[in-house]
Structures are given as C-alpha cells and as structure tokens.
Amino acid sequence: MYREAMNELYKWKEKQRRKPLIIRGARQVGKTWLMKEFGAHAYKDTVYVSFDSNRRMQELFSSDLDIERLITGLELYSGKKIVPKETLLIFDEVQEVPQALTSLKYFNENAPEYQIICAGSLLGVALHQGTSFPVGKTEFLDLYPLSFSEFMRAMGKERFVELIRQGDFSMAADFRQTYIDLLKYYYFTGGMPEAVLAFSENRDFNEVREIQRRILESYEQDFSKHAPHELVPRIRMLWNSIPGQLARENKKFMYGLIKEGARAKEYELAMLWLTDCGLVYKVHRVTSPHLPLEAYEDLKAFKLFVLDVGLLSCMVRLRQETLLDGNELFIEFKGALTEQYVFQQLKTLKGLAVWYWSSERGSAEIDFLVDNGRDVIPVEVKAELNLQAKSLKVYREKFHPKMSVRTSMSDYKNEDVLINLPLYTVEQIAAL
C-alpha cells in the first residue's frame, strides 16, 4: 500500500542532524505498518519493540537511562545486534512506558548515531498526564487516514493520480465517471488502511462496514480504558453528537446539541481528550481573512470534523445503495460527507493550515480558508452541479482575494480569480 508519509521517512533518514522521530496519529491509521515497512526497505535490520503490556521493557526503562545499558537490554530482548546507522529501532505503543519517551532525550544528546522511530496511540493524552517529555529533542510526523489520491493508488489507479498531479484536467474530464465512481467508493470506504486493503482485494462493502464498526468500537473501548472515569460519559456524548452537528445547515459546533443546557466548560476536557487522540479536529472561525489568521481567530466558534469520511458514513449508517443513486451521495446528509471529505484532504496536505470565515450576522459563510504561507485562499464546497455561490460572492466583494476556489461536481474551470476544482482534484489546492 502506497503512503506519501514514506517519502518523509526517507528524508528523515538522510538528515545530517537527525533526531528520534515520533509518528503521531489516531489508532489504526497505519503507524505500525509504516514503521515496519520503512525498516524493511531502508535498513539492513530492524529491532521492533512493542511496549504494550511488556513487563521486561517496563523494567529495563524503569532504572537509569544509560544508553549503553539500554542498547544491551534491547539486544538481549530482540536477539539481534544493534548497529548504529544500519539498524532501525522501532518503539511502538511507547506511551505505555513513559520512561521510554524520556529516554529519547538521552539518545538524541548522547547517542545520535542510533536511528529511532516511535509511535503510540493516545500519545497526546499521555503528555497531558505529566509525562516527562523530551521537548526539543525529537521530531514529529503526523499520519492520517489515506487521502483520496492514496486510495486511488490502492485501487490500482496510479495513472489517474498522475493525470491530476500533472494538471491535465482536460484529459481527466474525459474519464470523469471513473473519478466519480472512485470518489463514491472513498466516501463509503474512507481511508482507514484495514478498510481500504479489504476493499481493494474483495470490493465487499459489507466487509468494509464490519471493519469500520470494529474500529469505532475500539475507539469506544479506548474511552473507558484510557480516559479518567468521570470524563467517559461526556466523551461519549460529545463523540456521538458529531453526526448531528454536521447534519445542520450551519455546521458551527453547538454544545446545546450534546444535551439540553450543556455548556462549553462542562465539555472542555472531553473535547481536549478527543482532539489529543486525533479522533476529531477543530476548524476555528476567523473574523477577518488576513495573515496571520491566528490573530483573527474566534476561539468560541468552530466546526468539528472526525478523522475519516468512511467512519462518518458508518456512524450515520449510510446505505450502500446510495452509491447507485447518481450523485445523490455527495449531497446526502446535507453535504456533510462532502465537507468532511474536503477537510480531510486539506488536512493531509503539508504546509497548509485551515480555518473558516463567516460574517458577523452569519448571513454568509466560506467553508474553508486555506493559509499556504503566502496567501489566504477561500474554498467554497459545493456538493452538486449547482455553482451558485452567494457567500463566495459576498466574500470576494468584501476582501478582494487574489484567488478563490470553488470545488464541486463540475469540471475544472479557470476564471482568473476563481478556479473551479472538481471534488476529485481538491488536493491540487496545494499546487495553486
């Protein structure tokens, strides 16, 4: 399975001043597979250590963190000789042994010749519980579910990906229906690696749903296993409210929809827990689209998205028959799946930050504002062929952006300051 993150790992390997690398991401987005695959192809040997329920590793790291002693212990545990620059050390589920996280500081300072990659679910939560974290002594790589282009590659459609990457929108339009069909599959399947692999092999939608339900159940179990006991009910209520939040015309998150009379203060920790886990993402409103956008952020107004469009379609029990109903899938659920899909693609694009804008009275709203470091690009999401974008018109008249993007089911069209990107090419925003 092709993952763009593999290229980032090779760049990390070639750095002169490399630090231990921590891969961040929600459970089951493919962190373990990525580390092992990288080790198998980029190194002579790999020593893989999972710290989950590993008493020997708990004991090894509970004493002093002398590097020579740790390496000896790891060699005895793995039965392999650890050779600097030739052996990749993989620490998985590293949050289970906080001292292993702390040891990264000493590896970086005293033995940088050892190449170490770590991963751990709920790593962000562990940090909030007082773990002695090696600030400034590590590097990070964020891993998300497969993007649509990665999904197409998994389906054996590499040439279709390259066609879009080359900007040949005219030829892509000739194969419009193929792209639309693939996009429908992606809305249903999403980008969780296990679901994508199963679908690529069997094209069985029922099997995909079963995998997604199992993933969602494992997240629910995590709530009880890792979160403070008194917080669990609020986490569950907040998590279960998200589909209803996204089904509204105005997708601004409302605490009152969790339960009547709910207030932000009651759910702040639950929200923090879910965002730290990588299960949900906040997209904040800005009052003015000027750089730096952080300076205009409205911390009280935000949209909430889940990590994967396929999991969202499972949460709302989207019927597979919807795939046959023309383009109804894209406007199903008041376009929430389409907005989730677009956000998910933007999130995977390196170097972009995402907000949204709405007028003070809420009469106009731009679905996303993308900050590429040079400009602020307004992105209007249309889930159908109707290209009437009143909010975008209001925004353009008010702020006069250099470039605007509308993404829809229509073909590519460049009208100088307004570009229409087909939904299946939305990742090309990074190239604008």
N, C-alpha and C positions, 0 to 999 in steps of 0.2 A: 504494500500500500504506500503510495507516494504522499509524503508530508513535506510542506515547504520548510518546516522547522528544521529538517535535516540539514539544509544549507546553512542555517545559523549555527548548528553544532560544528560543522566543518570550519566555519570562520572562527569560532571559539578555539578550536584545536590549533589553528595556525597562529594565534596571537603570541606575541613575544612576552607580554606580561599578563598571562592568563591567571584568573582566579577560579576557585571552585565555583561551579555553576549549579544554580538551583532552578529546576523546572517547576514553574507554578501552573496550577490548573485544577479544575474540578476533578472529582473522582471519575475514572473511566473515560477520560478524553484521550488516552493512549500514551501516558507518560512512560510507563514501564516498557512498553513495546518499543518506543522511540529510543530510549537509552540502550536497550539491549541490541537493537538493530544497528545503531551507531557504533557500539562497541565491536560488533561482529565484523563490520565493514572497514572501520577506520583504525583498528588497533590489532596488534599481534595476539593480545589476550585480554580477557575481561574478568574482573572479580566482582560478582554481583552479591550484594548483601541486603536482605530484607530485614528491617528492624521490627517488623510486626510480630509480637509475641516471641521475641528472640532473646531468651534469658542470657545466653552466652555474650551477646553483643551488649546487653544492658550492663553486665558485669565488667566487660572489657572497658567500656567508656565511663564507668562509674568511678574508676580510680583516677590517677593522674593522666593527663592527656599528652604525655611524651610521645612524639611522633614515632620514634624508633620502636617503642613498646607497642603502639597501636598497629604498626605495619606488621610486626612479628605476630601479633594476635590475629590479624586478618589473614595472614599467610597460613597459620595453623588451622584457622576455621575453614578456609577455602581449599586448602591443599595445593595451592599454587604459589609460585614465586612472583612477587610484585616488583616489576622492573620499571623504574621511572621512565616516562615518555613512551613506553611500549605497552604498559598495562593500564587499562581504564578501570578506575574504581567507581562502582555504582552503589550509592546508598539510597535504598528505596524505603518508603514509609518512615522517613527519617524523623518525622515529628514524634514517633513513639519513644525515641531515646533523645531527649533534649541535649544531653551532653555531646551527642554525635554532631549536632548542629554547632555547638560551641567549639568543637574540635576544628571546624573549618578555618577558624581564625589562625590556629597554630599551623595548620597545613599551609595556609597562604603565606604566613610570615616566616616560618622556619623550614618548610619543605615544599616550595612552589613547583618543584620538578614532578611531583605526583599530580596526576590529572584526575579530578574527581567531579562526578555529576551526581546530583541529589534530586530526589523528588519525594513529595509527601502530600497526601490528601489532607485537607484542613490545616495546611501549614500556617495560613494567616491566623486562624483561631489559636494555634499553639503560641504564636507570637504575643497574642493579647493576654495569654495566661502567665506571662512573666518569664518566658524562656530567655536565657542569656544568648541573645542573637549576635552573630559576628557582623555588626554593622560596618559597611565599607570594605569588608574582606571577601565578599562574594559577588558573583554576577547573577543576573536573572534572565530567564527565558520564559515567556508566557505561552502556554499551549492551550488552544481552543479546540472545539469540535471541528471536523473537516469543513473547509469552505466549499462553496459550490464548485469552484474550479478543481479542488482536490477530489470532490465527489465525482465529477465528470471523468477525471483520470481513473478513479477506481472502477468506473463503468466501462473502461476501455476506450474512452473518447478523447484521447490526448490531442488528436489533430484539431478537434473542436475547440479545445482550450487554447491552442497555439493560434488559431484563426483570430480569436478575440484579442489575445495578447499582442498580435501584430497590428491590431486596429483595422482589420479588413472587415468592416461592418457590412459592406455591400454583399460579400460572399456569405457572411454569417446570416444575412436576411434570407438568402436562398435556402438555408437549412433551418429556418425559423421554427418549424414544427418539431424538429428533433430537439432543439434547445428547450422549447416549451415543455415537451414531454419529460425531459431530464429534470427541468425545474419542478414540475409536478411531483416527480419521484422524490426530489430533495425535500420539498415541503413535507412530505409524508415520512420519509426515512430520516431526514436530518443528517447530522454529521458525527454522531457518536460512532466511533470506529467499529464496535462489535455489530451494530445495526447495519452499517454500510457494507462491511465484509459479508455478512449473511445475505444481504440483498444482491450484492454483486455476484454471488455464487448461485443463488436459487431463485431470485426475483419473487420471493414469497412474502407478500405484505403481512400475512398473519404472523409469520415468524418474526418480522420486524417489530410488530406491535408487542409481541410477547417479550422480546428483548428490552424494548423501551419500558414496558411495565415493570420488568425486573430491575432496571436501572432506577426508576422512580421509587420503587420500594426500598432499594438500598439507600437512597438519599433519606427517606423517611426513617430508616433504621439508624442512620448517622445522627439524626436529630436527637434520638434518645440516648445513643451511645456516647456522643461527644459533647453535646451542649449541656449547660447547667440545668438541673432537673426542673427548676421553676420557670425556665425560659422555653422549654419544649412546646407547651401548648400555644404560646404566642408565635413561635417559629412556624408551627404547622398551620395556624390560622392565616398568617401573612402569606406563606407559600401557596396555600390553596386559594387565596383571593386573587392571585395574579391573572388567571384567565379572565375572570370577571372584570378586572380593571382594564385589561386590554380590549375587551369587547365594547367598551364605551366609545362614543364618538370622540369625546375629549379624553385622551389617554393619560392625562395627568393623574398621578397616583393619589388616591383619596383614602386616608386612614379610616374614615367612616364606613367604607365598604368592607373592611375586615369584620367589624361588628358595629352595631349602632352605638354611637357615643365614644368610639375608640379615639385616642389621642396619640400624637406622634411620640410623646415622651414615654408612653407605655410600650412602644414597639421599637424604640431606637436600638436596643441591644439585639433584638431578634433580626432587625434589618442588617445590622453590622455583622452578625453571625453568618447570614446568608450571602452577603457580599464578600466577606472574607473567604468563604468556601468556594467562591466562584460560581455559585448556583444562580445568582441574579446580578444584574448590572443596573446601576442608576445612570440615567441621562438627564442632567440638570438643565433647567431653563436659563437662558441669559436674557437680560433686559435690553442689551444692545450688542450688535454683532461686530464689535471692534476688538482688535488684538491688544493685550492678551484677553481672551474670553473669560479667564478665571476672574478677572477684575469686575465682570458684569454678571457673575453667577448669582442666581436666585436659589439659595440653599433650601428654601421651603417648597419649591416647585420642581418636580422631577417625574420622569416616566420610569417604569421598572420593566425590564426585559429578563427573560430566562436565558440560560446558556445555549439552548438549542431549539430550532424551529420544529424538529421532529418530536422532541419531548413535549413541546407545547401542543402539537397536533394530537399527541397521545393523551395529554391532560384534558383536552376538550372533546375527546372521543370522536375525532374526525373520521368519518366513514370512508373506506377505500373506494366506494362507488363514486365519491365526489371527483375522483381523478378522471372519470369518464364524462363529466358534465361540462364539456367545453372548457372555458376559462373561469368557471364559477369558483374553483378552488382559490383563485387569487383574491377574490372579493369576499370569500367566506369569512364569517366571524368578524364582519365589518372591517375587513382589510388588515386585521391584527396579525395574521400569519405573514402577510407581505411586509408589514413594517418590522416585525421580528426578523424576517429573513434579511432585509436590507441592513438593519442594525448589525446583525451577526456577521455579515460580510465586511462592513466598515470596521468592526472590532478587530478582525483578523489582519487588517492592513497596517503594516508597520509605519510609524511616523505620523499617524492621523489621530486626532482627538475629536470627540463627538459631543455636541450639545443640541439643544433645540431652542427655537425662539417663538414667542407668542406676544401679541400686542397686549397692552395693559388691560384692556377690556375683554380680551380673549376672542375678539372677532376675527382675527387672522392668526394662523399658526404655520410655521415651517417645521416639517417633521424632523429634520436634522440639519445642524450646522457643522460642517467639517473644517477643522483647522489643520492645514497641511504644513504649517510653519511659515508660510508666505502670505496666504490669503484665507479668508473665511468664505467657504462655498456653501450656499444654501441648497439643500436637497429636498425636493418635493416628491413624495412617494405616491404614485397612483396605481391602484390595484387592477385597473382595467384600461380600455382603449380611450375613454373619455379624458381628454387632455386639458380640460378647463381647470386652471389652477389659480383661483382668485387670491388665495393667500400669497402665492408667489408674486403675483402682480403687485399686491399691496407692499410686499417686502421690497421689491425692486424699485418701486417708485419712491419709497422712503429712504432706502440705504444705498441704492445705485451700485450693486456689486459688480466686480469685473466679469464674473462668470456665475451662472446659475445652472443647476442640474435638475432635470425632471426625469425620474425613472418610472417606466410604465410598460405596458404590453406592446406599445408601438415600436416601430423600427427606429434605428439611430437617425438622428437629425441634428445638424449643427446650424443654429441660427445666430452665430457670433456670440452674443452674451448669454444665450440659452441653449443648452445641449440636452437633447432627449436621449437618454441611455435606456435601451431595453433592459428589463429586470435581470435577464441572464448575463448582462455585461456590467453589472453595477460595480464589480471590483475594479473596473477601469478608471474609477474616480481617482485612484492613486496615481494614474498617469497624466491627469489633467494639469 
